[in-house]
Amino acid sequence: VQLVESGGGLVQPGGSLRLSCVASGFPFSDHTMMWVRQAPGKGLEWVSEINRDGSIKNYADSVKGRFTISRDDDRYTLYLQMNNLKSEDTAVYYCVFNNNRGRGTQVTVSS
């Protein structure tokens, strides 16, 4: 299993970013995928998940209405569109499959 996240960066409050996670080594289209994050000095926080066919999407209350999870099974890619970013969204974001995660991508929200 390999998961490679990208798309993070430095953005001002209110800005947007789109994270991507390219997966390999397992049948991506058969599985629920999720995003988690870890803010500085804190534990892992579940952010969002999407089922195998994309028909069910769940979000943490802290991101509901601002973040959108999606997937492209042809590209073995998971996405997280993040809008109206806040300073408290600053974290390393990871995509997760079956307790496997990549190295993450850093998102920093600061003016």
C-alpha positions in Angstrom: 0.0 0.0 0.0 1.3 3.4 -0.9 -0.5 6.8 -0.3 1.0 10.0 -1.5 -0.6 13.3 -0.4 0.0 16.7 -2.1 -1.5 20.1 -2.5 -0.8 21.6 0.9 0.8 25.0 1.4 0.5 28.4 3.1 -2.8 30.2 2.6 -4.5 33.2 4.2 -7.6 32.8 6.3 -10.6 32.5 4.0 -8.6 31.0 1.3 -8.8 27.6 -0.4 -6.7 24.6 -1.1 -7.3 21.3 -2.8 -5.5 18.2 -1.5 -4.8 15.1 -3.5 -3.9 11.6 -2.5 -2.7 9.1 -5.1 -3.1 5.5 -4.0 -1.5 2.3 -5.2 -1.0 -1.3 -4.1 -4.7 -2.1 -3.4 -8.0 -2.0 -5.2 -8.8 1.6 -4.5 -12.3 1.6 -5.9 -13.4 -1.2 -3.5 -12.7 0.8 -0.3 -13.8 3.6 1.9 -11.2 6.3 2.1 -10.7 9.0 4.7 -8.7 12.1 5.5 -7.3 12.8 9.0 -5.2 15.6 10.2 -2.8 16.3 13.0 -2.3 19.9 14.3 0.9 20.9 16.1 1.1 19.3 19.5 -2.2 17.4 19.1 -3.4 13.9 18.2 -4.9 12.7 15.0 -8.3 14.1 14.2 -10.7 12.5 11.7 -11.8 14.9 9.1 -13.8 13.2 6.4 -14.6 9.9 4.7 -16.1 8.7 1.5 -17.5 5.3 0.7 -16.5 3.1 -2.2 -18.9 4.5 -4.8 -18.8 8.1 -3.5 -22.5 8.0 -2.5 -21.9 8.6 1.2 -19.7 11.3 2.6 -19.2 12.2 6.2 -17.5 15.2 7.8 -16.3 16.3 11.2 -18.4 19.1 12.5 -15.4 21.4 12.5 -15.2 21.2 8.7 -18.8 20.6 7.6 -19.9 23.1 5.0 -16.4 24.1 4.1 -14.6 20.9 3.0 -15.7 18.5 0.3 -14.3 15.0 -0.2 -14.3 13.3 -3.6 -12.6 10.5 -5.4 -11.6 9.6 -9.0 -11.3 5.8 -9.1 -9.9 5.9 -12.7 -7.0 7.9 -11.3 -6.7 6.1 -8.0 -7.0 9.5 -6.4 -8.7 10.9 -3.3 -9.4 14.7 -3.0 -10.2 17.2 -0.3 -11.4 20.6 -1.4 -11.0 23.0 1.5 -12.7 26.4 1.4 -12.9 29.3 3.8 -9.9 28.0 5.7 -9.3 29.0 9.3 -6.2 29.2 11.4 -7.5 26.1 13.3 -7.3 24.1 10.1 -3.5 24.3 10.3 -2.2 20.7 10.4 -0.6 17.9 8.5 -3.2 16.2 6.4 -3.1 12.5 5.7 -5.2 10.2 3.6 -6.0 6.8 5.2 -6.8 3.3 4.1 -7.1 0.5 6.5 -4.8 2.1 9.1 -2.2 3.0 6.4 -1.4 6.6 5.7 1.2 8.5 3.7 3.7 11.1 4.8 1.1 13.8 4.7 0.9 17.3 3.3 1.3 20.4 5.5 -1.5 23.0 5.5 -0.8 26.3 7.1 -3.5 29.0 7.4 -2.0 32.3 8.5 -2.1 36.0 7.6 
